[in-house]
């Protein structure tokens, strides 16, 4: 089995090699699965992400005004979540990731109904491989975030039987690929 660094590098190379038309179609298929999901339709406030490094692009969802969308800002070793809607301005954060302006309203954990989590890879148990910064693991390990449903967003080629895990890794409850939405991954 690969270690996390090798696996991350290999999967990022594969993802970045996707032809744009294929990346767009796979992203649209993921959005379609999410749109048809009770987890999404029952939610009011959803935390998401702006696509980075050819992550699945969920931006077509953000125009649905039935939802209040929140996006992360990374400050130091923590993430804060801020309201964003189409037309609002954004900044480029420390890692080159698009994020809401710092003056955007903060979203507190008790307001959140669903978290869409970007993943380099996920496994069938719900464990996630991210970029290695630990932001989501730190957040999801806090009591106030633990009861909020999560959906890991990943392309099918990176939905693997098993990932190497560490003691601090926190599994996600659900996984969505372009082929399917897997509920209650364990």
N, C-alpha and C positions, 0 to 999 in steps of 0.2 A: 504494500500500500504506500502511496505517496505521502510525504509529509505535507503540512498545510501550505508551506511556501511554494513547493514544487507544483502542487495541485492548483493553487490559486493562479500561478503563472501560466500553466498549461490551459486552464479554462478561460482565462482572460484573453489569451492569444486566440483561442477558438472563437470566442464571442466577438472579438474585434475583427476577425476574418469573415464574419457573416456578410454576405452581400446586402446592401442597404434595403433592397426590395424584400428580401427574406426576413431581415430584422424587423421591418415595418409590419409585414404580415404576421409574424410570430407575436409581436407586441399587440397588434389589433386583436388577435385571437385570445390573448391573455385578458385584454380589456373586455372582450365579449363574455368570457367565463365569469369575470368579476361582476359585470353588469347583471348577469342572470343569477347571481348568488344571493341567497337570503341574508348572508352576513353583510353584504353591501347594502341591499335594499332596506334592511332594518336599521342601518346606521344613520346618524345625523352628522357627527363630527368624525372625520377620517384623517388619519395621519398618513402621508404618502411621501414621495421623493421625486425630485427632478432627475430624469435619466442622465447618467454620467458614465463614460467609458462603455458605450453601447449596452447599458443595462436595458431591460425591457422598458419601453416608453409607455407610460400610463397617461400621458397628457390629454388624450381625448376624453378621459373621465372627468378632468378638472373643470370642464365647461358645464357640468350638470349642477345647476344652482339649487337642487334639492339637498345638496351636501355642503357642509362647512369643511374646507380643506385646510390641513395644517402641514407645514414643511419644516424640516430641521435647520437650525443654525448651530454650527459647532463652535463652541467657545472653550478653549482649554481642553479638558478631557470630558466635557459634558455637552449634551445636546439640549437646546431649548426648542420648543415647537411654537410656530407662529402662523397666524391666519394668513392665507394668500388666496386671491381669486384672480381670474384672468383680467389682465389690464393693470394689475398692481406691479410696481417695479420690483426688481430683484438685484442682488449683489452676487459677486463671485467670492466664495468663502476661502478660507486658508488652504483647502485641499483642491481648489479649482472647481468646487461643486457650487451650482447655483443655489442660492438660498434667499428667503424673504429679507426685506430690509429690517434692520434692528428695531425700528420703531413700530413694526407690525405687532398687533395684539398677540399676547402670549396665550397659548392653550394649555390649561392645566390637565393633569391626568384624569381627574374626575369628570372632565367634559368629553373624553374620548370614547368612541364606540368601537373603533376598529383601527388596526395599524397594518399598513401595507409595507412590508419590509424588503428592501432590495437585498439580493443575495448573489454572490459569485457562484455558489452552489448550495444545494440543500440535500439532505439525505431522507430516506424513507421514514426515519424516526423523527424528523422535524428539525434536526440539527442543521445549522447554517454555517457556511463559510463566507465571511465578508472580506473586507480589505485588510483586516488585521488591526484596526484601531481600537476595537472593543467597545465602541460607542453604544451599539444596540445591546450587547450583553450586559453592560453596566446598567443601562436604563431598565431592561427587562428583569434584572435581578432585584430591583427596588419594589417593595411591597405595593406601592400605589399603582404600579404598572402591571402587576402579575395577573390580574383578573380580566384584562382587556384582550379580546380576541386578536390574534395575529395571523396574517397570511404572508408567507414567504413568496416572493415573486422571482421566478427563475425560469430560464429556458430549459426545455426537456433534456437536452444533452448534458445539462449540469444538475439534473435531478438524479442523484446517485444512490445506490443501495446503502452505502455507509461512508461516513466521513470520519477522519481522525478527530477526536474531541478532547477538550481539556475540562478540568473540574469546573471552570467558570462559564462554560458554554451553556446557553439557555435554549432549549428547543422551542420552535415555533409550533403553534397548534395546527395550522393549515398551510398547504402549499398550492400555488397556482402556476401551471406551465401553460404553454400554448395548446397542449393536448387535453388538459384536464384540471379540475379543481379537486384536490384531495383534502377532505375535511377531517379534522381531529387527527393529524399525524402524531404518532407517538413514537 
